[in-house]
Amino acid sequence: MTIGARRDGLYLMLLGTAAFLLLGIVLMNFNRVPLLDFRTAYYSGECLLQQCDPYSEADIARLYAQRVERWPVSERNALVITRNIYPPSAFAFTVPLALLPFDPAQVLWCLLIAGSFVVAAFLMDSVAAAHAPLVAGSLLGFCLANSGSVLYFGNPAGFVVPLCVIAAWCFVRERFAYAGIACLAASLAFKPHDSGFVWLFFLLAGGVYRRRALQTLAVFAAFSIPAALWVTHISPHWPHAIASTLQLFNGRGGMNDPSAGHGALVLTNLQTITSFFWSDPHAYDLASYLICAPLFLFWGFVTLRSRPTSSTVWLALASIAAFSMLPVYHRQYDAKLILLAVPACAQLWARRGAIGWIALLVTTAAFVLNGDLPWVAVLAFVNHMNWSTAGPSGRLLTAVWDFPVPLSLLAMGVFYLWVYARQTFIPPRTEGAEDANAAPLPPAAV
């Protein structure tokens, strides 16, 4: 690594950070209500504080009616605000937030998203730049520059994903372990389907990693169990309410219907592909699960058999970050979890050869196809062509919209899983020379 390459990589990171913040601010000042998903969290927390049902659409709508918005909220977006989808564990954070007035709480939420996202990106750069600073700076800078929608929508994924990435860095680098435990526990509180498989990796990997996973579980239980008991006392039907909201959003005609075709805010789950071939939700869900299940099982088997090193750990995290986005509903902001793939990509690129080029290709494709600006360009092109969404041309348009993102994640996950398994069962003889930090990690630590 040359000083010039490291400096250039840092410049790319700083440019990406500036674009991320600028684009987020611009988007939040459009003539539409920003931070819809923040409103869901804030008003459900306030509802619980007032001893009303935080999973009741009517109760939250009553609270929200007191809020005067700058721009009118459509009926479709009002559903996002009034239908709470987050589990009871999230109230450990949204209730304290709801103690603040709306505007300061909104600013705090934005600062948490922006700060955690930038920190997570720079932590991944600190690992990857030791191997390939320009590759790391290019991928991470591009990701930052194309993540303004994370701020605009205000979805908890905006900090859930970065907190998960920060926790992984803390555990792998064995620094600030207790901060990592807190970050991962908070990440699991809002969106366990985003960070749950990363937690599972540390549990299966054994040694110090298993200890960190169990400590995280203990912290998670410490705040989630009281929250669940409180919510159950006020809203005993909350599991049914969440299931009903999921059915409303993900069902036929819903805003998350995988068979409907989507624009800039692309769905990443495989149902967007399988629904192209089977119209029945039970059939396309089953097809997606049948594709994902062998991949997850094989990944778990390799993890149980591997000896964690600084290189295999990042390969494992790169593959599971991509696979996590495939079985159930996720959107582009959830897929920012592929930040975890940058260290593995940089390590493979530093070794050169065909594997390095493939790593760069599949990782770049996933980052580009999950970026905001590329899909805005796709939307502009489609709208310019005036393509209809009905008939055979409509099905082709649906494929153009929906196939590239999940396929890019599937390709990336399969590639890194193959390299992970290959390195686990057939360790390269020159690994020690290629990666001085690839010695087996300690089995336990305080």
Secondary structure by P-SEA (a helix, b strand, c coil): ccaaaaaaaaaaaaaaaaaaaaaaaaaaacccccaaaaaaaaaaaaaaaaccccccaaaaaaaaaaccccccccaaaaaaaccccccccccccccccccccaaaaaaaaaaaaaaaaaaaaaaaaaaaaaccaaaaaaaaaaaaaacaaaaaaccccccaaaaaaaaaaaaaaccaaaaaaaaaaaaaaccccccaaaaaaaaaacaaaaaaaaaaaaaaaacaaaaaaaaaacccaaaaaaaaaaaaaacccccccccccccccccccaaaaaaaccccaaaaaaaaaaaaaaaaaaaaaaaaaccccaaaaaaaaaaaaaaaacccccccccccccccaaaaaaaaaaaccaaaaaaaaaaaaaaaaacaaaaaaaaaaaaaaccccccaaaaaaaaaaccaaaaaaaaaaaaaaaaaaaaacccccccccccccccccccccc
